[in-house]
Amino acid sequence: MTAEVHVSGFGVFSAFGSGPEALIEGVFSGSPAFRTVTRFDVSRCRTDQAATYRETSAAGQTLGIVDVASACAEQAIDMAGLPSPAGLPLVLASKLRAPSVEPESPAELTDRVANRLGSGSSRRTFVNACCAAANAIIHGAQLVRAGVASAVLAGGAFLVDRQAFSLFDAARALAADGRLRPFDQDRQGVVLGDGGAMLVLESGESLRARGARSLARLAGWAMTNDAFHVAQPHPEGAGVAAAITQALHRSRIGPGELTYVNAHGTGTALNDTAEAAGLHAALGPHAQKVFVSGTKSTTGHALEASGALEAVITLLTMRSSVLPPTAALRRPDTRHPLRHVIVPEKLEVPYALSLNSSVGGLNSAILLAKT
């Protein structure tokens, strides 16, 4: 018998600040967090904009990946009401860095976070780019579902750095106008953003034994790889469609029961077109009935951490019954039309889907159910 998987706590960080209140105030009002980058020199880059937090530390110190991941984990543990993180497996997504840029490997960063928290010796690290945090959450959910652990800490952290910014700039992938506009015909590309989120995933049996509450249930999930191209998505969204279909099948709900999708939505023509095509392929006639928004339009693209950050946004959407808008969406694509959220809307959301895609044909889907 397999265990139900629930979210019993979460911690979150973004350019809007630390905690859910700051995230709600920014994302759900459709107010982008983009500002001029001062963390490093961007004078020769395509844009000088990113969604970076305001570095106002009284001690004059800046945050690092370990700080962000640890703070989010502590928030999550506190929200879940767990007495101690001791024994909790940790599954963390972080950036794969060149040794010349960052001497610590991602696995070493995971160890530092685990040691700071005092969590268990079971540790996993995901570095598969924009799907990394979603895959970390899915791996954690599988550990709980299989009974390997009664609770797991899973998520990711990313801070905009010179290396990532320069790579995206060199590829001419950054939006010259400094705005990330998913599914808009006038989009110009990606804008990067700081982000981090950690979730406590817990079995229903463990929750009941503790008398704790469930914030949402992980009803379904999927990881796919269409292997179409090293960098480009399948033009018809084959991998996206497969991930959605498998997540729905695992959850035992039909396309007509899905209410909301937080799309990967990078504001690039190839990704947006493929994702919209994948939604149509998987949902059929329901594709134009399901509400869709791209919240990277406010938070920026948090790369390896995006799946965790957006899973939390999707959870908050369900719990607040408010749909976050796609900021600055003025002229939606017409080839694969979707029901875009243009302004915040009140709506009960029993089931919601968070999607992510990455280079190499990777795709992930996490389906949350309201509890």
Buried (B, 14 or more C-beta within 10 A) or exposed (E): EEBBBBBBBBBBBBBBBBBBEBBBEBBBBBEBBBBEBEBEEBEEBBBBBBBBBEEEEEEEEEBBBBBBBBBBBBBBBEBBBBEEBEEBBBBBBBBBBEEEEBEBBBBBBBBBBBEBBEBBEBBBBBBBBBBBBBBBBBBBBBBBBEEEBBBBBBBBBBBBBEBBBBEBBEEEBBBEBBBBBBBBBEBBBBBBBBBBBBBBBBBBEBBEEBEBEBBBBBBBBBBBBBEBEEEEBBEBBBBBBBBBBBBBEBBEBEBEBBBBBBBBBBBBEBBBBBBBBBBBBBBEEBBBEBBBBBBBBBBBBBBBBBBBBBBBBBBBBBBBEBBBBBBBBEEBBEEBEBBBBBEBBEEEBBBBBBBBBBBBBBBBBBBBBBB
